[in-house]
Amino acid sequence: MSSNVETPRNGTGTERGVHRYAVAVSGLTFVTVVFALMIVPRSAVQLPDHVFPLNSAGIAPVSEEKCFSCHEDHVVRFEEAPHHNTLLPGDDPLVTELLNGKTFTDADSGAEFRYARRDKSVWLESSRRSRPLRVDWLFGSGHHARTPVTVVENPGGGTSVLQHVMSWYPDDAIGWTLGLTEEQRDRPGIEGVAQPHTAQESRSCLMCHTTWLPETEDRLDLARTLPNVSCTRCHTQAEAHVTHAENGNIQDWSALTPLESVNRCGECHRRADHFTADELSTSNELLVRFASASLVQTSCFVNQLPETRFDCMTCHDPHERASANPVFYDQRCIVCHQSNAVCSFSETTDECISCHMPKIEIHEGLKFTDHWIRIRD
């Protein structure tokens, strides 16, 4: 592998300002059928403009220090939440810890990949290309995977990312990035090392992994971006709330309908109207990656009653890591199903999740919980 270094024109470096805040503990997914096929009407998923985050606004949002002054418990718990750790700058020490020295050799083609640290950065070297690519950002919380990207400025305007074909997985090894086809894995040259994204695609990816993504003319100002999802990314109108807290101006998620609430999560985790009718099917194995799109297909969601509200937050507190205990989720099912559920397999007090929301492997060593709750064949 060559030592020739290709430095992107707009990467991260130790000199760049990266959002940090000194609050408590240091903390540590990218890509309507209800038994009969139907799609949630597009008009049913539209939200008022004021509930959308303005993370491309020209003015930086309210800082977490201000949130901390009144909401200490939420902010401290959120430090460890996946949303708060979903984007690392390339010069973060954790990037070196995760990637440096990791190697992968494709058994079919013999192509070699290796991450190595030098000059205060981590680089992807490959037998497919003489010049390595610098890791400018690392996408993902690590719960499922983390994918490195290299940032480039397009000559005609716009900022793009090159998504590396290698990703880090929780078994502390690198392997093919989820979603690559066999043809994409076999490409020679630069595209066999990193998949290019258009400026618009790149902006969309970064929008979902940042709290603030400022732009200067037609370029993303990544030197000033605030990485990760923090309070104001979900709680809009925070400035008015800080100024006049007694008026309760901040976006109250409980005031949203269940569908509006799920679709807020679906802005990044995908909404049902992001898919075609053919894609919204239990036969689509990749749909399991997109929990919010699957959830609204279920009878549990469609037939919910006002007194037993059902949305993402019924089971998941976004301020902390999701529980890994199936019993916790079984208890949520029992709130509605204890008195009227008929289960031929076991008592209706346990094992709901293992049958009706199993983990599905869609990539070697990588499983997602299927949120299309149903009776399976």
C-alpha positions in Angstrom: 0.0 0.0 0.0 1.3 3.4 -0.9 2.2 6.1 1.6 1.0 8.8 -0.8 -1.5 10.8 1.1 -4.6 12.4 -0.4 -5.9 15.1 1.9 -9.5 16.1 1.3 -10.1 19.8 1.0 -12.6 20.0 3.8 -12.0 17.5 6.5 -11.8 17.7 10.3 -8.6 18.3 12.1 -7.5 19.0 15.6 -7.6 22.7 14.9 -11.3 22.6 14.1 -13.8 23.7 16.6 -15.9 20.8 17.6 -18.9 21.1 19.9 -18.2 20.1 23.4 -19.8 21.1 26.7 -18.7 20.5 30.2 -21.8 18.8 31.7 -21.4 15.9 34.0 -20.2 12.6 32.6 -18.3 12.2 29.4 -20.3 10.0 27.0 -19.3 8.1 24.4 -29.3 4.3 11.9 -27.3 5.9 7.5 -29.9 4.2 4.6 -49.5 1.4 5.1 -49.7 -2.2 5.1 -51.8 -3.7 7.8 -52.0 -7.3 6.9 -53.4 -6.2 3.5 -51.3 -3.7 1.6 -52.1 0.0 2.1 -50.0 3.1 2.4 -50.3 5.8 5.1 -51.6 8.8 3.1 -49.0 11.4 2.6 -51.4 14.1 4.0 -51.6 12.1 7.2 -47.9 12.5 7.9 -47.4 16.2 7.4 -46.5 18.2 10.5 -46.7 22.0 11.2 -43.6 23.9 10.2 -42.8 24.9 13.8 -42.2 21.3 14.9 -39.3 20.7 12.5 -35.8 21.2 13.8 -33.9 24.2 12.2 -30.5 22.6 12.3 -29.4 24.5 9.2 -30.4 27.8 10.6 -27.9 30.6 10.5 -27.8 31.1 14.3 -26.5 28.4 16.6 -29.2 26.8 18.8 -29.6 27.0 22.5 -26.7 25.2 24.2 -27.0 22.2 26.4 -25.5 24.1 29.3 -28.7 26.2 29.4 -30.8 23.0 29.3 -28.7 21.6 32.1 -29.5 24.4 34.4 -33.1 23.3 34.8 -33.1 19.8 33.4 -30.0 18.2 34.9 -31.3 14.7 35.1 -32.3 14.6 31.4 -29.1 16.1 30.2 -26.9 13.8 32.3 -28.8 10.7 31.2 -28.7 11.8 27.6 -24.9 11.9 27.6 -24.8 8.1 27.2 -27.8 7.8 24.7 -27.0 6.6 21.2 -28.5 9.8 19.6 -26.0 11.9 21.5 -23.1 9.8 20.2 -24.0 9.3 16.6 -21.2 11.4 14.9 -17.6 11.6 15.8 -15.0 14.0 14.2 -12.1 12.2 12.7 -9.6 13.5 15.2 -11.6 12.2 18.2 -9.4 9.7 20.2 -12.2 7.1 20.0 -11.9 7.0 16.2 -8.3 6.0 16.6 -9.2 3.5 19.3 -11.8 1.8 17.1 -10.2 1.8 13.7 -6.4 2.0 14.0 -4.8 -1.3 12.9 -8.0 -2.9 11.8 -7.7 -5.0 8.6 -10.0 -6.8 6.3 -9.3 -9.0 3.3 -12.1 -10.0 0.9 -12.1 -13.8 0.5 -13.4 -13.6 -3.1 -11.4 -10.8 -4.7 -8.4 -10.7 -2.4 -8.8 -6.9 -1.9 -7.2 -5.7 1.2 -8.2 -2.8 3.5 -6.5 -1.3 6.5 -7.0 1.6 8.8 -3.8 3.3 10.0 -3.1 6.4 12.1 -0.5 9.0 11.1 -0.2 12.7 11.1 -2.9 12.9 13.8 -5.5 11.4 11.5 -6.8 7.9 10.7 -6.5 6.8 7.0 -8.1 4.0 5.0 -5.5 2.2 2.9 -6.4 -0.4 0.2 -4.8 -2.5 -2.4 -7.4 -1.1 -4.8 -6.0 2.4 -4.6 -2.5 3.9 -4.2 -3.6 6.9 -2.2 -5.4 6.5 1.1 -8.5 8.3 2.3 -8.6 10.2 5.5 -11.4 9.5 8.0 -13.1 12.9 8.5 -16.2 11.7 10.4 -17.4 8.5 11.9 -21.2 8.0 11.6 -23.2 5.9 14.0 -23.5 5.3 17.7 -21.9 1.8 17.6 -25.0 0.0 18.7 -25.2 -1.5 15.2 -22.2 -0.1 13.4 -20.0 2.9 12.7 -19.2 4.0 9.2 -16.3 6.3 8.3 -16.6 9.0 5.6 -14.2 11.3 3.8 -15.4 14.9 3.0 -14.7 16.5 -0.4 -15.7 19.9 -1.9 -17.2 19.6 -5.4 -15.6 21.9 -8.0 -19.1 23.1 -9.1 -20.3 23.7 -5.5 -21.6 21.7 -2.7 -20.1 19.4 0.0 -20.1 15.7 -0.5 -19.1 12.7 1.5 -17.4 9.5 0.3 -18.8 6.6 2.4 -16.1 4.0 3.0 -16.9 0.5 2.0 -15.6 -0.6 5.3 -17.5 -0.2 8.6 -16.7 -0.9 12.2 -19.0 -3.5 13.9 -19.6 -4.3 17.6 -17.5 -7.4 17.5 -14.6 -4.8 17.2 -13.8 -5.7 13.6 -14.3 -4.0 10.3 -16.2 -5.5 7.3 -18.3 -4.5 4.3 -20.6 -1.6 5.0 -24.2 -2.6 5.2 -26.2 -2.2 2.0 -23.4 -2.7 -0.5 -24.3 -4.9 -3.5 -21.9 -7.5 -4.8 -21.2 -5.3 -7.8 -20.4 -2.3 -5.5 -18.0 -4.5 -3.5 -16.1 -5.5 -6.6 -15.6 -2.0 -8.2 -12.0 -1.0 -8.9 -10.4 2.3 -8.0 -11.9 4.9 -5.7 -15.4 3.5 -5.9 -14.1 0.2 -4.6 -12.9 2.0 -1.5 -15.6 4.6 -0.9 -19.0 5.2 -2.4 -19.6 8.9 -3.5 -22.8 10.7 -2.4 -24.3 13.7 -4.1 -24.2 17.0 -2.2 -27.9 16.7 -1.4 -27.5 13.1 -0.2 -24.5 14.2 1.9 -26.4 17.0 3.4 -29.3 14.7 4.3 -27.0 12.3 6.1 -25.3 15.0 8.1 -28.6 16.7 9.0 -29.7 13.5 10.8 -26.4 13.2 12.7 -26.1 16.8 13.8 -27.8 19.4 16.0 -26.6 22.3 13.9 -25.4 22.2 10.3 -24.6 25.7 9.2 -23.9 26.6 5.5 -21.8 29.3 4.0 -23.0 30.1 0.5 -23.2 26.6 -1.2 -20.9 24.8 1.2 -21.5 23.0 4.5 -19.6 24.8 7.3 -18.4 21.7 9.0 -15.9 23.6 11.1 -18.8 25.1 13.0 -21.3 22.2 13.0 -22.5 20.8 16.2 -22.3 17.0 15.8 -24.8 14.5 17.4 -28.4 14.9 18.3 -28.9 17.1 21.3 -31.9 18.8 23.1 -32.9 21.3 20.5 -32.8 18.8 17.6 -36.0 17.4 19.0 -37.3 20.2 21.3 -37.9 23.1 18.9 -38.7 26.6 20.0 -36.0 26.3 22.7 -34.9 29.9 22.4 -38.4 31.1 23.3 -38.6 28.6 26.1 -35.3 29.8 27.6 -36.4 33.4 27.5 -39.9 32.8 28.8 -39.9 29.3 30.4 -43.1 30.0 32.3 -45.0 30.2 29.0 -44.0 26.6 28.1 -43.1 27.5 24.5 -40.9 24.5 23.9 -42.2 21.7 21.6 -44.2 19.2 23.8 -44.1 15.8 22.1 -47.1 14.6 24.1 -49.1 17.3 22.3 -48.4 15.5 19.0 -50.6 12.7 17.8 -49.1 9.2 17.9 -48.5 9.3 14.1 -47.0 12.8 14.3 -44.7 11.6 17.1 -43.6 8.5 15.2 -43.0 10.6 12.0 -40.8 13.0 13.9 -38.6 10.0 14.7 -39.1 8.9 11.1 -37.5 12.1 9.8 -34.2 10.2 10.2 -35.3 6.7 11.0 -37.6 6.7 7.9 -41.3 7.3 7.6 -43.8 5.0 5.8 -44.2 7.6 3.0 -40.5 7.3 2.2 -41.2 3.9 0.7 -43.2 2.5 -2.2 -46.1 0.1 -1.7 -43.9 -2.8 -2.8 -41.2 -1.9 -0.3 -43.7 -1.7 2.5 -44.1 -5.4 2.8 -43.1 -8.1 5.3 -41.3 -9.8 2.5 -38.8 -6.8 2.3 -36.1 -8.1 4.7 -34.3 -4.7 4.7 -37.4 -2.9 6.1 -36.4 -4.2 9.5 -33.8 -1.5 9.6 -36.4 1.3 9.7 -38.4 0.9 12.9 -40.7 3.9 12.6 -41.8 2.9 9.1 -42.6 -0.6 10.2 -44.3 0.4 13.5 -47.1 2.3 11.8 -48.1 -0.8 9.8 -49.0 -2.8 12.8 -52.5 -3.6 14.2 -51.2 -2.4 17.6 -50.6 1.0 16.2 -53.6 1.4 13.9 -56.1 0.1 16.5 -54.7 1.9 19.6 -57.1 3.6 22.0 -56.6 7.1 23.4 -56.1 5.7 26.9 -53.3 3.4 25.8 -51.3 5.7 23.5 -48.7 3.8 21.4 -45.8 5.3 19.7 -42.0 5.0 19.8 -41.8 6.5 23.3 -44.1 3.9 24.7 -41.1 1.7 24.9 -38.1 4.0 24.4 -37.0 6.9 26.4 -35.0 9.0 23.9 -32.9 10.4 26.8 -31.2 7.1 27.5 -30.0 3.8 26.0 -32.8 1.4 25.1 -33.3 -1.5 27.5 -31.9 -4.8 26.3 -34.2 -6.8 28.6 -37.1 -8.5 26.8 -39.1 -8.6 30.0 -39.2 -4.8 30.0 -40.9 -4.8 26.6 -43.2 -7.7 27.5 -44.6 -5.6 30.2 -45.4 -2.9 27.7 -47.4 -5.4 25.6 -49.3 -6.6 28.7 -50.6 -3.1 29.4 -53.0 -3.6 26.4 -53.1 -7.3 25.9 -53.4 -8.8 29.4 -57.2 -9.1 29.5 -58.0 -10.0 25.8 -54.9 -11.7 24.3 -55.1 -15.3 23.3 -51.7 -16.9 22.9 -51.4 -20.5 21.8 -47.7 -20.7 22.7 -47.4 -19.5 26.3 -48.9 -17.4 29.0 -49.7 -13.8 28.0 -47.3 -12.5 30.6 -44.0 -13.2 28.9 -42.1 -14.0 25.7 -44.2 -11.5 23.6 -41.1 -9.9 22.1 -39.3 -13.1 21.1 -42.3 -14.3 19.0 -43.8 -11.0 17.7 -40.7 -8.7 17.5 -37.7 -11.0 16.9 -34.2 -9.9 16.1 -33.5 -10.4 12.4 -30.0 -10.8 11.0 -29.6 -8.8 7.8 -25.8 -8.6 7.8 -23.2 -11.0 9.2 -23.2 -10.5 12.9 -25.7 -7.6 12.7 -29.3 -8.0 13.9 -32.2 -5.5 14.0 -35.4 -5.8 16.0 -38.4 -6.2 13.7 -41.0 -3.5 14.7 -43.7 -4.8 12.4 -45.5 -6.5 15.2 -47.5 -9.5 14.0 -48.3 -13.2 14.2 -45.6 -14.9 12.2 -45.8 -18.0 10.0 
